Amino acid sequence: QVQLVESGGGLVQAGGSLRLSCAASGLTASRQTMAWFRQAPGKEREFAATINWGSTSTDYADSVKGRFTISRDNAKNTVYLQMNSLKPEDTAVYYCAARETFAGIGISPTWYTYWGQGTQVTVSS
C-alpha cells in the first residue's frame, strides 16, 4: 500500500520560511517523479513544484519560482519543499504527489498516481 505523508506545515508570518517534508512508502517501482501541489479555499488544486528521480530536472510554477526549492533524499524516500519569503497568497493545503516513472516530470495533477493527505500552510500578513 502506497503512502505519502506530508509534514511541516503551520502558521508563519509573511516573509517567513517553512520546510515541508513528504515521506513515501510502499512504492514498488525503483524510480518516481515527485511533486508538490497546493489548493487554497475555493480554488482548484494547482501545481507548485516537481522533481525527477535523479534530481536532474525540476520545474516550478511562476508564482513560486525563486522562493521555493524542491529537493529529495532517495535514501530516505523523502521529498522536501523549502519555502522562503512566504506571502499570504501562499496560504493553502499543500499536497505531495508521486508517479512511478523512469523519466519525465509533470505539472498536471492528472499525471500523478499517488497523493498524500495534505498539510496546511497559513501565512499571516
QUIDA-V877647 format. One record per pair of residues at least 4 apart in sequence whose C-alpha atoms are under 8 Angstrom apart, sorted by the first residue. I is the first residue (numbers start at 1). J is the second residue. Records with the same first field share a line. If there is no record, write none. Layout:
BEGIN
I=J, J
END
This chain:
BEGIN
1=25, 26, 27
2=24, 25, 26, 27, 114
3=23, 24, 25, 26, 27, 114, 115, 116
4=22, 23, 24, 25, 96, 97, 114, 115, 116, 117
5=21, 22, 23, 24, 96, 116, 117, 118
6=20, 21, 22, 23, 95, 96, 116, 117, 118, 119
7=20, 21, 22, 119
8=18, 19, 20, 21, 119
9=18, 19, 20, 119, 120, 121, 122
10=18, 119, 120, 121, 122
11=121, 122, 123, 124
12=16, 17, 18, 121, 122, 123, 124
13=86, 123, 124, 125
14=85, 86, 87, 88, 123, 124, 125
15=84, 85, 86, 87
16=84, 85, 86
17=82, 83, 84, 85, 86
18=82, 83, 84
19=80, 81, 82, 83
20=80, 81, 82, 83
21=78, 79, 80, 81
22=78, 79, 80, 96
23=76, 77, 78, 79
24=77, 78
25=77
27=100
29=100, 101
30=100
31=53, 100, 101, 102
32=52, 53, 98, 99, 100, 101, 102
33=50, 51, 52, 53, 98, 99, 100, 101, 102, 103, 104, 105
34=50, 51, 52, 53, 79, 96, 97, 98, 99
35=48, 49, 50, 51, 96, 97, 98
36=47, 48, 49, 50, 81, 94, 95, 96, 97
37=45, 46, 47, 48, 49, 94, 95, 96, 97, 109
38=45, 46, 47, 48, 92, 93, 94, 95
39=43, 44, 45, 46, 92, 93, 94
40=44, 45, 91, 92, 93
41=92
45=109
46=109
47=60, 61, 107, 108, 109
48=60, 61, 63, 64
49=58, 59, 60, 61, 69, 70, 107
50=58, 59, 60, 70, 105, 106, 107
51=55, 56, 57, 58, 59, 70, 71, 72, 105
52=56, 57, 58, 103, 104, 105
53=74, 102, 103
55=71, 72
57=105
58=70, 105
59=105
60=64, 65
61=65
64=68
67=83, 84, 85, 86
68=81, 82, 83, 84
69=81, 82, 83
70=79, 80, 81, 82
71=79, 80, 81
72=77, 78, 79, 80
73=77, 78, 79
74=78, 79
86=90, 123
87=91, 123, 124, 125
88=122, 123, 124, 125
89=123
90=121, 122, 123
91=120, 121, 122, 123
92=120, 121, 122
93=118, 119, 120, 121
94=118, 119, 120, 121
95=115, 116, 117, 118, 119
96=115, 116, 117, 118
97=112, 113, 114, 115, 116
98=112, 113, 114, 115
99=111, 112, 113, 114
100=113
106=111, 112
107=111
108=112
END
